[in-house]
Amino acid sequence: MTLDALRLEVPDILEENSTPLASVPTLLAQARQLPQDSALQQVLAHLFRLNRSALTLLERQRVLQSFSEEFRHYTLAAQDRDMPSGTFVKLCNELACGFKRLLLQILQGHQPSRPHLAWCLYMAQHFLAQTQLRHYQLYQEPNPGLWRDSHLLYWIGEHQHCLDEPVAAAFRPTPANTLRGLYQQMLLLALSNPFHLSEGECPLLFGALAPVAGLARLLPWDEDDENGSPTVDLTESQPCLPLDQQPDGANSYLRRFELGALLIALHEPSPLRSESEHELLERVRQHWLGRQQRRHPRTEQAGNCQLVVGLSSIHADLLAKHPGRSGAQMLDASPGGARLLCNSDLTSQLPVGQLVLVQTQSTPVLALVRWRYQNTEGLHLGVRYLKGLPRPVWLRRAPSAQTHPGVLQSTPEPGNGWHHGLWLPGKQFVEGENLWLQLASVHNQAIVPLPAPNLFTSLVARYPLQLA
């Protein structure tokens, strides 16, 4: 299935605008004079008609900004109530519909500016988040379409490079200030067993998640990853797949929800976090990774190790050229990976997705940086171990052409030889390309047709190889 903005659920255009736009401010002002429930019904009725009317992009944007202000007004007025009314939930959903319609108009027009597109994506996602939150407050399951559209908005933001564009939005309870943070705020709320929360705790939790939700990361899917993090299928009508469900969607739409940096941040002193928020976060975090929080048991460990950072440096280190190693402290470890504490000076060298070689007293191990978090102690890294013996190789596009460094990761399979994975710099080679491969201790060059990568990050890619 190909994700497409046209799959967003929006109401059909049924009529020319039956509500004169010039009268909208007066109608909204008149509604404010009514009792709360009657006022909400009036506002909802006006928005319902306008969402199904043919408006220009600018007209629709101005209308939605006016109704967003009304939403803020009625949110403040409703704060004394423990439970939202059904009309208020419908208003949240109708506002989401309006911003999704506006987004389609933006995407179908001329090339939009990134801030404008980011704002519209954010507002659509915000009102979907409000709809989700108000359903949970009423202990009701949100409509499955909410998750389909939320995943799709995230996917559009990912491809339009809008995920981390800051948006100023003064709503209550406080949302995260980027599309990435807001979407992950929704995922975390859904993973927090919301139907077991007491009355009033859902909006409290939503606000408490706002400053930290953006620290989590949705990573590309890799079936060999045994971390046990939640799996998100961007084509499904649910927040995350159940732990016992095997993903069957296309890998390009699957993501691992990596929570490592977020879990550390929860233990950081936060003067703006109330005691009740702290207690609530501590209570729900156990649900985020399910009952099997780690597939491998974690062992607290205090020991030193050394890191070789980046594919070129690893290639040189394996050739005993030792280009330079960085000291690190191992805080805990498991067969699947480790948590390290490094010097903050390494921050620019160790983004998520970086390939590193972890040197301890035992055999060096290849690893990928899964998450990172920086505080006064230094740079915390979560690394995922990559099984197999790393060996340096050279690649050429022709027998006498320029050499490119690579790392061959070889894992024995009992009775069936070896599995090989070839690590190369990201986006430098393409599927189907024929490369000349040479091992460090071998004079011969083997011709290797490059298959599709089975693991990739923004920096490196791994290609499965069949070698004689």
N, C-alpha and C positions, 0 to 999 in steps of 0.2 A: 504494500500500500504506500502510495506517495502522499506525504503530508502536504496540504495545500491550504492557503488562507481561505479559499472558497468553501472549505468544509466548516467554517465557523457557523454556529447556529444563530441566525438573525431572522427577524420577522420579515415577511414579504411586504413590499410597498403596495398598499391597497388603494390609496387615494391621493389626490393632490392635497396640499396642506389645508385642512379644514379649520385650523386654529391660526388666525393671523399672528405672525411673529411679533408684531408691534404690541399685541395685547398680552404677551406672555408675562412680562413683569407685573402688570396689574392683576392678572389671574393668580399669580403666585402670592402677591401681597394680600389679596382677598382671602386666599386659603389660610394664611397665617392667623386670621381673625377667628377661625373656627376652632372647635375643640380638636384635640390632637388626632383622634382616629378619623374624624371627618376631614380634617385638613390633609392627612396622608392619602385618603381616598381621592380627594380632588387632585392633588399633585400627581398621583399615579395615573389617573384618568387622562390628564393633559399629556403626560409623557408617553403614555400608551399610544395616543393618536399621533403624536409628533414622530415617534419611532417608525410609524407605518406610513408616513407622508414623504413625498419626494422633496428633499431639501438639498441645496447646494452644500458643498463641503463646509464653507464658512458659516452658513446658516446653521447647519447641524452642530458645528463646534460651539457656536455662541449659545445655542439652546441647551446643550449638555453642560456647559459651564454654569449656566443659570440654575439648572436642576441640581448640579453638584453642590452649589451653595445652599440650596434648600435642604439637601441631604445633610449637610453639616449642621444646619439649624435644628432639624428634627432629631438628629443624633444626640445633640446636647440636651434637647428637651426631654429625650427618652432615657437619659442616664439614670434617673431615679427608679426606673422600672427594672426588675430583675429579668424579665422575659420580653423579647420584642413581639410586636403584633404580627399577624400573618400579612397584613397590608405592608408593613415595613419591609418584610422579607421580599415581597413581590416588587417593591420599589427598588431594592438593591439589584434584583435580577433584571429589571427593566432598564436601569442605568447601565448595567453591563451590556445589555443588548444594544443600547444606543451607541456606546463607545466601540463595540465590535463593528457596527454598521459604519461608523466614522472611519475606523481603521481600513475597512474595505475600500472606501472612497479615496483614502489617502494612497493606498497601494495601487489602485487602478488609475491614479492620476499621474502627474509628473513625478520625477524623482524627489522624494521628500527629504528634508534635512534630517539628520540623525536625531537631534534633540526633539523635533516635532514627532517623529515616528516613535521614539522612546516614550514620550509623554502619553501618546494615545495607547500604546501597548500597555503601559503601566496603569492607566486609568481603567481600561477594560479588565485587566487582571485584578485591580483593586476591588472593583465591584463584584467580580466573581468571588474574591476572597471574603467580601462582606456577606455575600449570599451564603457561602459555605459556613462562615462563623455563625450567622443568625439561625441557620438550620440546626447546627450543633447546639446552640443555646436552647432551641425547642426540642432537642433530643430527636431530631429527624435526620434521616439520611439524605444528603443533597442529591439532586437529579444527576444521573450518570453523565449527561451532557456537559455539566459543569467541569468535570475532569477532562473530557475530550477537548474542550475549548481552552482550559488552562494549559494543558500540555502543548496545544498548538500555538498558543501565544508565546510560550517559552521558546518553542522551536523557531518561530518567526524571529523573535528577538535574538536568538543564537545566530541565525543566518544573516541577520541584518546588523550584527555587532552592536546590539542595543542593551545587552544584559546588564552592563555595569554603568550605564549612563545615569547619573544622579537626577532624581526628580523630587522637587519640593511639593509635598502634599500634606497639608495640616489636617489630617483626619484623626478621629478617635474611635476605637483604640488605635494606637500608633502603628502604622505599617512600616516595613522596611523601606528604605529610600531608593532602591534600585529594583528593576524587574527581576533579576536573579534572586535578590533577597526576599522579595514579596512572594514569588512562586515557591521558594523553599520554605518560607514561613507557612504557607498553606500545606505543603507536604508534611512538615513537622507537626502541625496542628492535627492533621488527619492520623498521623502515626502515634499520637499521644493518648489513644484510647479515650476520645472526647466524650463518649456516652457514659463514662464512669466518673466524669468530673462533676463536682457539685455546682449548684446554681451560682452564676457569677464568676466561676473560675475560667470559663472559656475565653471571654474577652480579656481577662487578666493574663492568661497564658499567651494569647495572641500578641498583646503589647510587650510582654516580657521577652518574646522571641525576636522582636523587631531589631534590636541592636546586634544580634549574633547570628541570625539566620543566613546572612550572606557569607559567613565563614565556611559553610558546607560547600561541597562541590558535586556536580553531576559529572561523572567521568565516563569516557567511552567504554562500551561493554567489552569484556574479555571473558570467554567462558572458562578459562583456566584460573581466573581470579577466585581464590578461596577465602576472601576476606569476610564474607557473610554479610556485607552491607545490603540495605534494601535495593531492590531492582525496580526501576521505573521504565515502563513501556509507554512511549509517547503516543502510541496509537490506541491505548486501552482506555476504558471508561472507569478507571479506578486510580487512586493516587500511586500506589506501589503494588507490585505483585506479591501474593502471599509467599511466605518463606518456602512452603512445600510445593509451589508451582514452578515448573520448569519453563523458562521463557521460550516461546515459539515464534516471536516476531523477528523481523529483519534486524540484524545487529546494529544497523545505522540509526535505529529508533530506540535502542535499549541504552540505558544509563545505569551506572552504579552510583548510589547516593552516599558519598564519602563524608562521614561525620567527624573524622578525627580532630580537626582543628576546632570545631564547634564544641566538642566534649571537653577539650582543655580550657577553652574560653569560659565555660560555665564555672570553673573553679577560680577564675581571676577575680580579685576584688572589684566590685562595681558599685560605687556610691549611689548611682541612680537606680539601682535595683533594690526594691523593697524586700523586707524579710519574707513577706507572703509570696512574692514572685520567686525568690530564691527557693523557698520550700516547694513550690509548685513545680519548678523546673527540675529539681532533684527527684521529685516523685515520678514525673512523666518520662524522664530521659531513659529509664529502663525499658520503655516500650519501643523506642526508636529503632533499636536493632533486634527487636523481637526477643524471644526467650533465648535463642542462640546468639548471644551478643558477639561471640567470637567462635569461629569454627575450630580454631586452635586455642588451647588454654594459654593464657598469658603468664609469664614468669617475671616478677619484678627482678630487675637485674641492674647492678651498678658496675659498669665496666667501661673501659676505653676502647675505641676503635679508630680507624682512619678511613677517610673517604677519598676516592678518586672521582672527580666530578666531570661528567660529559663524555660523549663517545670517543672523541679524539684523544682525550687524556687517558681514558681507560685503555684504548688501543696502545698508546705509548707505554703505559704502566705494565701491561701484559708482555711487552717486549723488553721489560727490565730497563726502560729508559727513565722511569721515575720522574715524570714532569712536575710532580708536586702533589703532596697529600695534605688533607686537612684533618685535624683532630676533631673527634666527636665523642660524646658520652652516651652510652647505651643505657636507657632507662628501663625498658622492658623488652622482652623478646618472646617470640613464638615460632613454630616451624614456618608460619606464613609471612613473617615480617618482624619489624621492630619499631620502637619509638626512640628517636635520637634527639640529643640536645647539642646544637652546634653554636659556633660563634656567630653573632649577628652580622658580621662582615660578609658572610657567605650568602646573604639573602638574595642578592642579584644573580648569583650563580646557581641557585637551587630552586627554580620555579617548580610548580606541580608538573609532572611529566618528564622531569629530568632523569637521565640514566646515570646511576652511580655504581661504583664498585666498593663494597663494604669489606674492609680489611680487618680481620681479628686474628687471634692466634691460630685459628683453624683456617680452612680453605677460603680464599676470597669468594664473595658472593655478589652476583649482579642483583641490582634492585632498582625499582622505580619509585620516585617520590610521589606518594598518593595525596598527602595533604601537608600543610605547614601552618605554623602559628608562631608569632613573635611576641614575646613579652620581656620583662626586665631580666629574666633568667637567660635569655638568648633566643635562638631560632629552634623551635620544636619541629621535628620532621617525622612523619609516618611513612615508612618505606615498605614496599611489598617485595619480598624475595622472589627472584626468578630462578627456578630450578635449572641446573645444568652447569657444565664446565664451560667457562668463557675462554675463547681463544682468539688471538688477533688474526685478521685476514686483510688482504688487499683486494680491491675491486677495480677493474678497468672496463671501459666501454669498448675497447679494442686491445689486442695483445700488447701494443707498445704505447698505449695512450696514458694519460695522467692517472696516477693511482689515487684511490679514495679509501680511507680507513673504514673498516667494519669490524664487528665483533660477532663471532659465531658462538651461539649458545647450544651446546650439545648435551642431550639427556639420554641415557641408555634405556632401552625398553627390553626387558628380559625376553630372550628368544627371538627378537625381531630387529636387532640392530640398534640404531640410534634415531632419535628425533633431533632435528636441527632447526634452529631459528637464527636468521641472519639479521643483525641490528645495523641499520644504516641511518644517516641523517634524514630527517623528515622532509618530504616534498622535493628531494633531489633526484629520485628515480621513479619510474612509472611501471605499472603492471605490464608484463609482456616483453619488457626490455631484456635483451641478452647481455649478460655481464661475464667477464672473465674473472674467476675467483682463484686466489692463490693463498694457501696457508703459509704461516711463517716458516715452517720447517720443510716445506715441499717446493721443489723447483717447478713442477708442472702447474699449468693453469687449466682449470675446468670451466667449460661454458655452462652458465647457469641461467635458465629462463626465469625471470623474476615473477613469482605469483602475486596475487593480491595479499596485502599485509593482513595478518591475523591479530595484530595489536599495534596501535599507533597512539602517539601523543602529539602535542604541538611541536616537539623537538625531534623525536626519533620514531622509527617504525620497525617492526619485526616481521620478516618474511619467512614462512615455513619452507624448508628446502628438503629435497630428496637427493642425497649424495651417495654415490657408489662406495 
